[in-house]
Every structure is written in C-alpha cells, then in structure tokens.
Amino acid sequence: MVDKRILEQVIQDQHNEIVALRSEKLCSRKEEEQVDLDCNMAQVVIGVHRSGKSSLCFNVLNKRTKNFAYANFDDERLAGLQTSDLNVVLEVLYKIYGDFKYLFLDEIQNVEGWHLFVNRLLRQRLHIVVTGSNAKLLSGELATHLTGRNDQIELFPFSFAEWCECKGVETKLITTKAEAQRRAAFDEYLKQGGFPELLHKKSRELYISNLMNSILKRDIEQRHNIRCVDAFEQLAHHLMNVAPTIVVEEDLATIVGVKSKHSINNYIRYLKEAYLLIEVKRYSKKSRMRVRAEKIYPIDVALMDSRPNAFVGDNLGWRLETVVCIELMRRNRYKFCDIYYYKSTGGYEADFVVCKDNVVREVYQVSYDITSEKTRKREIRGLLAASKETRCDNLYLITDFHREEVVVENKVIHILPAYEWLIE
C-alpha cells in the first residue's frame, strides 16, 4: 500500500507546478481542436516522448476550466504504484482540488491496470484526459482496455508554424523582410527539428542521445524483453541514418547480424509503436501490393543525425522529404486520410499520395533544389505519372525556395517553397 503522506506531498507538488504553469505562455497546438471535453469517452493523447503532450492537455483544460485535477505518474516517487493504490490517489486528489469534473492523468501507462481505474471514473461521469508515450498505450490496447470508450489524438513534435510561433517569427506578413526571416527560420528548423525543448537546449546532440536511449531501453527493450539488445539498437540507429528508406528485411537482417526476418519485422514494429518511426505504404489498388515494401521515416528530423556515431551529412533533400511527410501525417491522419508513396512499373516515382476512402485527393513531390533541368524534368514526370494513374489533378512540388505554377500536358503543377506551404 502506498504511503498516503508521500502521495499527498507528490500531488501537492504537482498542483503547485500546474498553478505556476498558468503564468506561462504555451504554444497553441492545432491538435487541441481534436480534444472533446464534453465527450463521455476518455481523451487520449499519444505520441513520442517530449513532443508536448502534457502542455497540449493543460492548454485545453486551462482554457475550458480552472477546476481540473492533475496527477503525473512519470514521477520517481510514484514508481511501483499498483492498481489498488489508484483509489488512494483519487482520494488525495479530491482532498487537494476539492470537487472536480475534469481529471488529467499524465503518463498513466506507468501503472499496471490503469485502464480499470479509468473505466470506473468514466462510469462515474468524470471527464478524463490521458497522455502516454510508449508501447504500453497503443491504439490496439486502448481498444481492448477501454472497450471503445476513448478518442485518440496523435501528437507530433512542433510543426514549422508552431515553431515559428514559439520563436516569434512572423508568418502572415508578406514583406521582403518577413519572408527572409521565414526562410532563415526554416533553414534552422530543417536542421534542428521540432522537439519543443530543443528551443531552449544548448546541446541538441546530448538531448537527442538521452531521449533516444530512454525510449530504446525503457520503452522497448524492457517492455518486450529483447535479448539481442546490440542488434536491436544497431538496427534502430541504422534506420535513422538511412531514412527515408524502403524496408528490405533480408538486407537489414544481414547488416545487423540477425538470422530471422521475423525478428527484424518485430524490431521495426516496436520502433513504430514507440513513435520513433512512421511508415508510408506503397500506393496500389491491390491490397497485397500495399502491404509490401513500406517506406519508413523518423518522427522528427533531429533523430536523423543528432546521435552518437550517426556519421551522416546534411542530407537536405531527405530532411525536407521527412518534414513534408510528417506535416502530411499531421494534417491528414485525424481526418482518416491515408498517405502512400507512388512508384510505377515504369520506374516513375512520386513521394506522397493523399487518399480519402478510394479517392486520391493530392499528389506531392519533394525536391530540395530543382535548378537543374534534369532534376526538374524528373520530378515533374513522376507527378504526371502519378496523376495519370490516380486520376488526381491536385499536384504539388515542394522545394526549398522555388515558387511558380507550370502547366504540363494540360495539368497545373503548383511549385511551392516549403517555408510557405508549411504555414498554410
């Protein structure tokens, strides 16, 4: 049984943190619109560690009501808390906060059996907001444990628009000076990435190294009892080094010295569950083709090189493609749109195809620099091939700084600089 005196001290300390937070200006996140506090289902915010889930939930609740209770279970003083202790937690919350209808449970997955507690509170008509970072709080487990009584909100690290807001970069003015500042800001964002705390950290490398190690060791290796730790970590770092890349299990097994292709598939699944990697499947009307040759991206460009022994160059083209991929996920996944990559039998490629149900809505090509006529023609040919097969005429080519509209084969192609498209 948990010591109630220690528990009261912890909850009171956390209450003081919430009070202090009210005097700070936090960045507004687009995903706040997805949180429905009037709903009788738990609002579950999931995503990679340190992506700003707690701040988002605080923003939503603070705008709605000052009278919400808060408990953060990612606190070493609460380590070892059992399901049977959660009712004592509730008792202490009522003692400190008084009567409340809204309850914010931060990193609740650290307590085994948490779902039983949440289900009971939902039956008592409390409005519950929950956050979680790792594979213990997956959509599959949510569906099982909360018996369909949850809305899932997926949070990525800062978008470029949010990053600009926090940095005080003007995004609406169209003056020469404002545009130059946005271009400079995007150059920095493309290299630094969108983890919120990197805005205030001196050492990006140390921060990302610690974050990566924490996720690999605590969230994945311990959770799944991985025996070949060296091979698993080598695979994780290799994929970050070469991403974006199409997964070929046989090649990866040879690289990291694992005999089983099944083990490689499991390792990649764990990395996706922990939100270190995100997948894009190949576009095809045939289901058997869509399950093959998935392409993977890191959840943030900071993971591509800010790690020990990464040994990668600037790779601005890959970084831009990754930024566009994550932005498309951010804009479309909650609308139940699917993102694919396109590759024709003739070898033509387009980076992203956005689908809703059975209809292709948009096709995107990403190229950092199209000043070379050869590069420009290649990218446009890929767009036209994808347009013809998907019957979609909303065609976009995202670049570093080019802006124009061209008509090729009676199709309009919108060529946009990333720093402009990202703040639309």
Residue pairs with C-beta under 8 A, 6 or more apart in sequence:
1 84
1 85
1 88
2 78
2 81
2 82
2 85
2 88
2 89
4 88
4 92
6 77
7 78
7 85
7 88
7 89
7 92
8 92
8 95
8 96
9 77
10 75
10 77
10 78
11 71
11 89
11 92
11 93
11 96
12 96
14 70
14 71
14 72
14 75
15 70
15 96
15 97
18 58
18 70
21 58
21 62
22 62
22 66
26 55
26 58
26 59
27 52
27 55
27 158
27 162
27 165
27 166
27 196
28 59
28 162
28 165
29 52
29 55
29 56
29 59
29 155
29 162
30 159
30 162
30 330
31 45
31 56
31 153
31 154
31 155
31 334
32 56
32 59
32 60
34 151
34 153
34 334
35 43
35 45
35 56
35 57
35 60
35 129
35 151
35 153
36 43
36 151
37 43
37 60
37 61
37 64
37 102
37 127
37 129
38 127
39 127
39 151
40 122
40 125
40 127
40 149
41 122
41 146
41 148
41 149
41 150
41 151
42 118
42 122
42 128
42 129
42 130
42 146
42 149
42 150
42 151
43 127
43 128
43 129
43 130
43 150
43 151
43 153
44 130
44 131
44 132
44 137
44 142
44 146
44 150
44 151
44 152
44 153
45 53
45 56
45 57
45 129
45 130
45 131
45 132
45 153
45 155
46 53
46 131
46 132
46 133
46 137
46 138
46 139
46 152
46 153
46 154
46 155
46 275
47 53
47 133
47 154
47 155
47 156
47 275
48 133
48 156
48 157
48 215
48 274
48 275
48 276
48 299
48 300
49 133
49 134
49 211
49 214
49 215
49 219
49 275
50 157
50 195
50 196
50 197
50 211
51 155
51 156
51 157
51 195
51 196
51 275
52 155
52 157
52 158
52 196
53 106
53 131
53 132
53 133
53 155
54 72
54 106
54 131
55 196
56 155
57 104
57 106
57 129
57 131
58 104
60 129
61 68
61 102
61 104
61 129
64 102
65 101
65 102
67 97
67 98
67 99
67 100
67 101
67 102
68 97
68 100
68 101
68 102
68 103
68 104
69 93
69 94
69 96
69 97
69 100
69 102
69 103
69 104
70 103
70 104
70 106
71 89
71 93
71 103
71 104
71 105
71 106
72 106
72 107
73 81
73 105
73 106
73 107
73 108
73 109
73 110
73 111
74 106
74 107
74 110
78 110
79 110
81 89
81 110
81 111
82 111
82 112
82 113
83 111
83 112
83 113
83 114
83 116
83 117
85 111
86 111
86 113
86 114
86 117
87 117
90 117
90 121
93 100
93 103
94 100
100 126
101 125
101 126
101 127
102 126
102 127
102 129
103 121
103 126
103 127
103 128
103 129
104 129
105 114
105 118
105 128
105 129
105 130
105 131
106 131
107 131
107 132
107 133
108 114
108 118
108 130
108 131
108 132
108 137
109 132
109 133
109 134
109 136
109 137
110 136
111 117
115 145
115 146
118 128
118 130
118 146
119 145
119 146
119 147
119 149
121 128
122 128
122 146
122 149
130 137
130 150
133 219
133 274
133 275
134 215
134 218
134 219
134 220
134 223
134 273
134 274
135 219
135 220
135 223
135 224
135 270
135 273
135 274
136 219
136 223
138 273
139 152
142 150
142 152
143 150
153 334
154 333
154 334
156 194
156 299
156 300
156 326
156 329
156 330
157 193
157 194
157 195
157 196
157 299
157 300
157 302
157 326
158 166
158 194
158 195
158 196
159 194
159 327
159 330
159 422
160 185
160 186
160 189
160 194
160 323
160 327
160 418
160 419
160 422
160 423
161 171
161 422
161 423
162 194
163 169
163 185
163 189
163 194
163 199
164 170
164 171
164 182
164 185
164 423
165 171
166 196
166 199
167 185
167 199
169 181
169 182
169 185
170 178
170 181
170 182
171 182
171 423
182 419
182 420
182 423
183 401
183 417
183 419
185 419
186 418
186 419
186 422
189 323
190 301
190 316
190 319
190 320
190 323
190 418
191 301
191 314
191 319
192 198
192 204
192 302
193 300
193 301
193 302
193 303
193 306
194 300
194 301
194 302
195 207
195 208
195 211
195 300
195 302
197 207
198 204
198 207
198 302
201 207
204 302
204 306
205 306
205 307
205 308
207 306
208 302
208 303
208 306
208 307
209 306
209 307
209 308
212 236
212 276
212 303
212 307
215 274
215 276
216 232
216 233
216 236
219 274
220 226
220 232
220 270
220 271
220 274
221 229
221 232
223 270
224 266
224 270
226 232
226 267
226 270
228 258
228 263
231 256
231 257
231 258
231 263
232 256
232 267
232 270
234 255
234 256
235 252
235 255
235 256
235 258
235 264
235 267
235 268
236 267
236 271
236 276
237 307
237 309
237 310
238 252
238 255
238 256
239 245
239 252
239 268
239 271
239 277
239 296
240 276
240 298
240 303
240 304
240 307
240 310
241 304
241 310
241 311
241 312
243 277
243 296
243 297
243 298
243 304
243 318
243 322
244 295
244 296
244 297
244 318
244 321
244 322
244 325
245 295
245 296
246 293
246 294
246 295
247 268
247 293
247 294
247 295
247 296
248 293
249 261
249 264
249 265
250 261
252 258
252 264
253 259
253 260
253 261
253 263
253 264
256 264
258 264
268 277
268 296
271 277
272 278
272 279
272 296
275 299
276 298
276 299
276 303
277 296
277 297
277 298
277 299
278 296
278 297
278 298
278 299
278 325
278 326
278 329
279 294
279 295
279 296
279 297
280 294
280 295
280 296
280 297
280 325
280 339
280 340
280 341
280 352
281 290
281 291
281 294
281 295
281 338
281 340
281 341
282 289
282 290
282 292
282 293
282 294
282 295
282 340
282 341
282 342
282 343
283 290
283 340
283 341
283 342
283 343
283 353
283 355
283 360
283 386
283 390
284 290
290 340
295 341
297 321
297 322
297 325
297 326
298 304
298 322
299 326
300 326
301 319
301 322
301 323
304 310
304 312
304 315
304 318
304 319
304 322
305 312
305 315
316 368
316 400
317 366
317 367
317 368
317 369
320 366
320 368
320 398
320 400
320 418
321 351
321 366
323 418
323 422
324 351
324 352
324 364
324 366
324 398
324 418
324 421
325 339
325 351
325 352
327 422
328 339
328 352
328 354
328 364
329 339
332 338
332 339
332 354
333 339
335 356
336 356
337 354
337 355
337 356
337 361
338 354
338 355
338 356
339 352
339 353
339 354
339 355
340 352
340 353
340 355
341 349
341 350
341 351
341 352
341 353
342 348
342 349
342 350
342 351
342 352
342 353
342 363
342 382
342 385
342 386
342 389
342 390
343 349
344 385
344 386
344 389
346 385
348 381
348 382
348 385
348 386
349 382
350 363
350 364
350 365
350 382
350 383
350 385
350 386
351 364
351 365
351 366
352 362
352 363
352 364
352 366
353 360
353 362
353 363
353 364
353 386
353 390
353 392
354 360
354 361
354 362
354 363
354 364
355 361
360 390
360 391
360 392
361 392
361 394
362 392
362 394
362 395
362 396
363 383
363 386
363 387
363 390
363 392
363 394
363 395
363 396
364 396
364 397
364 398
365 379
365 380
365 382
365 383
365 395
365 396
365 397
365 398
366 397
366 398
366 399
367 375
367 379
367 397
367 398
367 399
368 399
368 400
369 375
369 399
369 400
370 376
370 379
370 397
370 399
370 402
370 415
379 397
380 397
380 406
380 408
380 413
383 395
383 397
383 413
384 395
384 408
384 409
384 411
386 392
387 393
387 395
387 411
393 411
393 412
395 411
395 412
395 413
395 414
396 413
396 414
396 415
396 416
396 421
397 413
397 414
397 415
397 416
398 416
398 417
398 418
398 421
399 415
399 416
399 417
399 418
400 417
400 418
401 417
402 415
402 416
402 417
403 415
403 416
403 417
403 420
404 415
405 412
405 413
405 414
405 415
406 412
406 413
406 415
407 413
